Amino acid sequence: MGQRTTGGMKQLLHRIAGALERLAPPPPPDGGLEDAEAFVWRSESGELVPVAKVNRIAFGLLKGIDRQADILYENTRRFAQGLPANNALLWGARGMGKSSLVKAVHAKVNADRPEAGADALILVEIHREDIPTLPRLLARLEGCGRRCIIFCDDLSFDGSDTSYKSLKAVLEGGIEGRPANVMFYATSNRRHLMPRDMIENERSTAIHTSEAVEEKVSLSDRFGLWLGFHNCDQDTFFAMVESYAAHYGLGLPAEQLHAEANEWSLTRGARSGRVAWQFIQDLAGRLGKPLSD
């Protein structure tokens, strides 16, 4: 009787285990990253979700940031070829093409290396709130056999946020170090990735002022490449608008194009690459012309 009861209990447990296994979500794929050239990291599930079509602007359309574009392209090209290169922090004025440049450079480097084929450079986006999961992401990428750029847009840290420590270790200080096939690019409106008033407050209240902010400020020092982006003047703004209008065949006379673009920038209270693009979208809509490459 006891043996039959024990046997029945084992069968019941097997059935329960099987049912739970069927209900459980499938494990994240271990495999390589052959499905796309760009992915988004989903930290909850540990998945790298392929992006079929990246939302980006062509490298040649980015105006007013020529020097920054040349430097980042050269750094990325060297990394793609297995040569020494630096992690990059793109910081400065809003709407001046920081994230657009990262995505455009990634596309251009791959386009300029047709021999790369299946070994094309991969772009992996990680969201700011997922920075603490960077070690898990690195573990996924380290053995993939391809060179990868991890990209975090609008990176910054506030108040008592300690997640910057994960990034700090990845960039340079960790005992394992950063995998040789991985580079980290970030954009931020802040040069030191923390607000100025927080820096000044810590300096004014600390006993040792230089030590009070050293830990957080030193995070940005771990980016070997700093690229600054600044507000553009009217001539640069008009050059951006002209470039977009010509590329998409909008066909307005220069004088009219400038007048309308200037009026648009006045309503926004700013001139930047983002404002220029928003104006072009409005203009193309009014002209009944789709914006497609």
Secondary structure, 3 states (H helix, E strand, C coil): CHHHHHHHHHHHHHHHHHHHHHHCCCCCCCCCCCCCCEEEEECCCCEEEECCCCCCCCHHHCCCCHHHHHHHHHHHHHHHCCCCCCCEEEEECCCCCHHHHHHHHHHHHHHCCHHHHHHCCEEEECCHHHHHHHHHHHHHHHCCCCCEEEEECCCCCCCCCCCHHHHHHHHHHCCCCCCCCEEEEEEECCCCCCCHHHHHHHHHHCCCHHHHCHHHHHHHHCCCEEEEECCCCHHHHHHHHHHHHHHCCCCCCHHHHHHHHHHHHHHHCCCCHHHHHHHHHHHHHHHCCCCCC
